Amino acid sequence: MKYISVLCPLFLAHSVNAFQQHQPFVSSLRTAEKTRLHLKDENMTPEEREIALEKALKAMTSFSNKYIQNTNTKYCSDLSIPAVVIKGLAEHKVSLGAPLCPCRYYEDKEKEAKDGFWNCPCVPMRERHECHCMLFLTEDNDFVGDKEEISFDEVVDLSSGMGGM
């Protein structure tokens, strides 16, 4: 045990020194690794992506309407908010293969999508009915509206400034 306590600081000091000498190279590799996404839609033509996005947008609109009914929640009084969130979920469904919450920042979107914690409905929503995106609101929320359904056309129209469709 005595030898370990003597060797560990020496080893650590040597390792830290060696790491510092190669720090710029290691840091640039980590940055490149973190920022390089393997998007599901990267090999799609613009037409294929547009078709996939429309299909995903219809699916996410339908899902949201059903989830509202099943959880006794409602949409925000400003319908552009759920429209933009639904559009973001559809975008992530096409690019990542999962409806990752579009309202959060992620160091690694692919990892988060695979992990599933922030895939809609996220764990906080499933467990406590807390929706960070304001997509699914409970009656006690100051921004709750009276709508329990949003149409595909409303989502398209109200999210039109977001790009894509």
C-alpha positions as CSV (number, residue, x, y, z in Angstrom):
1,M,0.0,0.0,0.0
2,K,2.9,2.3,0.8
3,Y,4.3,1.9,-2.7
4,I,1.0,2.7,-4.3
5,S,0.7,6.0,-2.5
6,V,4.2,7.0,-3.6
7,L,3.9,5.7,-7.2
8,C,0.4,7.2,-7.9
9,P,1.5,10.8,-7.5
10,L,4.5,10.2,-9.6
11,F,2.5,8.5,-12.3
12,L,-0.1,11.2,-12.2
13,A,2.5,14.0,-12.4
14,H,4.1,12.2,-15.4
15,S,0.6,11.6,-17.0
16,V,-0.5,15.2,-16.5
17,N,2.8,16.5,-18.0
18,A,2.5,14.2,-21.0
19,F,-1.2,15.2,-21.5
20,Q,-0.4,18.9,-21.4
21,Q,2.2,18.5,-24.1
22,H,-0.4,16.9,-26.4
23,Q,-3.3,19.0,-25.1
24,P,-4.0,21.0,-28.3
25,F,-4.1,17.8,-30.4
26,V,-6.3,15.9,-27.9
27,S,-8.6,18.9,-27.5
28,S,-9.0,19.3,-31.3
29,L,-9.9,15.6,-31.6
30,R,-12.5,15.8,-28.8
31,T,-14.1,18.9,-30.4
32,A,-14.2,17.3,-33.8
33,E,-15.6,14.1,-32.3
34,K,-18.3,15.9,-30.4
35,T,-19.4,18.2,-33.2
36,R,-19.5,15.5,-35.9
37,L,-23.0,14.1,-36.2
38,H,-24.0,11.0,-38.1
39,L,-27.3,12.3,-39.2
40,K,-29.9,9.9,-40.5
41,D,-30.9,12.3,-43.3
42,E,-27.4,13.2,-44.5
43,N,-27.6,10.9,-47.6
44,M,-31.2,12.0,-48.5
45,T,-31.9,14.2,-51.5
46,P,-33.7,17.4,-50.7
47,E,-36.9,15.9,-52.1
48,E,-36.5,12.7,-50.0
49,R,-35.9,14.8,-46.9
50,E,-39.0,17.0,-47.6
51,I,-41.1,13.8,-47.9
52,A,-39.6,12.3,-44.7
53,L,-40.2,15.6,-42.9
54,E,-43.8,15.8,-43.9
55,K,-44.4,12.2,-42.8
56,A,-42.7,12.9,-39.5
57,L,-44.6,16.1,-39.0
58,K,-47.9,14.3,-39.5
59,A,-46.8,11.6,-37.1
60,M,-45.7,14.0,-34.4
61,T,-48.9,16.0,-34.8
62,S,-51.0,12.9,-34.4
63,F,-48.8,11.7,-31.5
64,S,-49.2,15.1,-29.7
65,N,-52.9,15.1,-30.1
66,K,-53.3,11.6,-28.7
67,Y,-50.9,12.3,-25.8
68,I,-52.9,15.4,-24.9
69,Q,-56.0,13.3,-24.7
70,N,-54.3,10.5,-22.7
71,T,-52.7,12.8,-20.2
72,N,-55.5,15.3,-19.7
73,T,-53.3,18.2,-20.7
74,K,-53.8,21.0,-23.2
75,Y,-51.9,23.1,-25.7
76,C,-50.5,26.5,-24.9
77,S,-52.9,29.5,-25.5
78,D,-50.4,30.6,-28.2
79,L,-50.7,27.8,-30.7
80,S,-47.5,28.8,-32.5
81,I,-45.5,27.4,-29.5
82,P,-46.8,23.8,-29.8
83,A,-46.6,24.2,-33.6
84,V,-42.9,25.1,-33.5
85,V,-42.1,22.4,-30.9
86,I,-43.9,19.7,-33.0
87,K,-41.9,20.9,-36.0
88,G,-38.7,20.6,-34.0
89,L,-39.6,17.1,-32.9
90,A,-40.3,16.1,-36.5
91,E,-36.9,17.6,-37.6
92,H,-35.1,15.5,-34.9
93,K,-37.1,12.4,-35.9
94,V,-35.8,12.7,-39.4
95,S,-32.3,13.7,-38.6
96,L,-31.7,11.7,-35.4
97,G,-34.2,8.9,-35.7
98,A,-35.9,10.0,-32.5
99,P,-38.1,12.9,-31.4
100,L,-35.5,14.5,-29.2
101,C,-36.7,17.5,-27.3
102,P,-35.9,20.6,-29.5
103,C,-36.0,23.0,-26.6
104,R,-32.8,22.0,-24.9
105,Y,-29.1,22.3,-25.7
106,Y,-27.1,19.1,-26.1
107,E,-23.4,18.5,-26.3
108,D,-24.1,15.3,-28.2
109,K,-27.5,15.1,-29.8
110,E,-27.0,11.5,-31.0
111,K,-26.0,10.3,-27.6
112,E,-29.0,12.0,-26.0
113,A,-31.4,10.6,-28.7
114,K,-30.1,7.1,-28.0
115,D,-30.3,7.6,-24.2
116,G,-34.0,8.5,-24.5
117,F,-34.3,10.6,-21.4
118,W,-35.2,13.7,-23.5
119,N,-37.1,12.0,-26.3
120,C,-40.7,13.2,-26.3
121,P,-42.4,12.6,-24.1
122,C,-39.4,13.1,-21.9
123,V,-39.0,11.5,-18.5
124,P,-40.0,14.7,-16.5
125,M,-43.2,14.8,-18.6
126,R,-44.0,11.1,-18.1
127,E,-43.2,11.1,-14.4
128,R,-44.4,14.6,-13.2
129,H,-46.3,16.1,-16.1
130,E,-43.6,18.8,-16.5
131,C,-43.1,19.8,-20.1
132,H,-40.1,22.2,-20.5
133,C,-41.3,23.0,-24.1
134,M,-44.8,24.1,-23.1
135,L,-46.2,21.5,-25.5
136,F,-48.3,19.6,-23.0
137,L,-49.6,21.9,-20.2
138,T,-51.6,21.1,-17.1
139,E,-54.6,23.2,-16.0
140,D,-52.5,25.0,-13.3
141,N,-50.1,26.4,-15.9
142,D,-50.5,30.2,-16.5
143,F,-50.1,29.7,-20.3
144,V,-52.6,26.8,-20.7
145,G,-55.1,27.2,-23.5
146,D,-58.4,25.5,-24.1
147,K,-57.3,23.5,-27.3
148,E,-56.8,19.8,-27.1
149,E,-56.1,19.3,-30.7
150,I,-53.9,21.0,-33.4
151,S,-54.2,20.1,-37.1
152,F,-51.4,19.3,-39.4
153,D,-52.2,22.4,-41.5
154,E,-52.1,24.6,-38.3
155,V,-48.7,23.2,-37.4
156,V,-47.4,23.9,-41.0
157,D,-48.8,27.4,-41.0
158,L,-47.8,28.4,-37.5
159,S,-44.3,27.0,-37.8
160,S,-43.6,28.4,-41.3
161,G,-40.9,30.8,-40.2
162,M,-38.9,27.8,-38.9
163,G,-37.6,26.6,-42.3
164,G,-38.2,23.4,-44.2
165,M,-41.8,22.8,-45.3
